[in-house]
Amino acid sequence: MLAAAACRTAPVPVPMPVSAPAAAVPRPVGMDSRLGSTLDSLAADGIREGAAPGMSIAVARYGRLVHLRGYGATDWDPSSDAVTDSTLYDLASLTKVIATTTAAMILEEEGRLDIARPVHDYVPDFNAPDKAPITVRMLLTHSGGFEAGASLYTRARGRAEYLALINARPLRYAPGTQTVYSDWDMVILQAVIERIAGQTLDQFVAARVFAPLGLRDTRFNPDTADAALRRRIAATAIDTSRGGLLRGVVHDGNAWALGGVSGHAGLFSSARDLAVFAGMLLDGGSYGGVRILRPETIARWTARQSPMSSRALGWDTPAPAASSGHYFSPRSFGHTGFTGTSLWIDPERGVFVVLLMNRVNSHGVSERHTQLRRDVSDAVQSAILDAPLIDWEARLHPSTNRVP
């Protein structure tokens, strides 16, 4: 078995991988045995219709895997390898929750981070007058006043330049008065984490999260000089400005300019590894005898923070037309990534769904993934036999037009 590596620049000793959640046929955990064939059909349709050349899906309930499978290939090239449960995908914004938010949760538990405090208490050079009211909580709920993002990679390289540019850019609204999903929130939160921890984000999460869980595929900056590893990485997209086909190089331009390690993007992982991570959260913060977080921390951070927004702390919750579909309960939490990745966890029904694909490597139908995500979520929830199926989307948002 492979040992997990944190990143090329900061390897840490890693134990043998913790096993993925124990496998089970669906029926013993209260799920329809036809779920596997349904997911097979949805994946095949998505690939045939050009959503992505391949994808992987992991589903578990009550700590038992009921589905873990790869589909299609890592690229459209006929010579590409088949996708497996260990194919690495560029997670894009799933980085925000798997790495950055988890790191912040750990630091809060240790009493080293107070999310009610202003950001400049931790990052003194984040000192523009209009930034003074911004708290760490506002970063986590995307209410800090920032624009959604900008292509700063055309002007800046590295943490210091990015911090200075974001500090200098005017805010778009008064902090705390709106919710605008922004990459800058997590770029600044990364700075907070690194100042507190005294080490880079990739080093911190490798040592405190990925290594203890034995995650073998989860890392920033995968070593593309390793031919065997490179073949296991899904090709993300063609970027002529960066040499053509991106494989193992982060798709997001700003994360790339930050050296491949950023609070908002840059992490790579597999369905197998994310099944372990999701299982840890669903089991109250522990997995395989290893405790990463406390149950009460997870409950508080994954709860919706305001009636005006679906945002939790770092995480998101179900909303109209979200990738969670119709049936994930209101207490569910999850996130998506621009490249086509998604993770949804429903603690009320004891189930999680991981869906990874390289949809930015589509055949001209890059939005096909939107309905595919919802269809997979709905199929999993509909397969639960021992609890009533409630259309929470329709019940909580009756005026919302349903996605056909």
Secondary structure, 3 states (H helix, E strand, C coil): CCCCCCCCCCCCCCCCCCCCCEECCCHHHCECCCHHHHHHHHHHHHHHCCCCCEEEEEEEECCEEEEEEEEEECCCCCCCCECCCCCEEECHHHHHHHHHHHHHHHHHHCCCCCCCCEHHHCCCCCCCHHHCCCEHHHHHCCCCCCCCCCCHHHCCCHHHHHHHHHHHCCCCCCCCCCCCCCHHHHHHHHHHHHHHHCCCHHHHHHHHHHHHHCCCCCEECCCCCCHHHHHCECCCEEEHHHCEEECCCCCCHHHHHCCCCCCCCCEEECHHHHHHHHHHHHCCCEECCEECCCHHHHHHHCCCCECCECECCCCECCCCCCCCCCCCCCCCEEEECCCCCEEEEECCCCEEEEEEECHHHCCCCCCHHHHHHHHHHHHHHHCECCCCCCCHHHHHCCCCCCCC
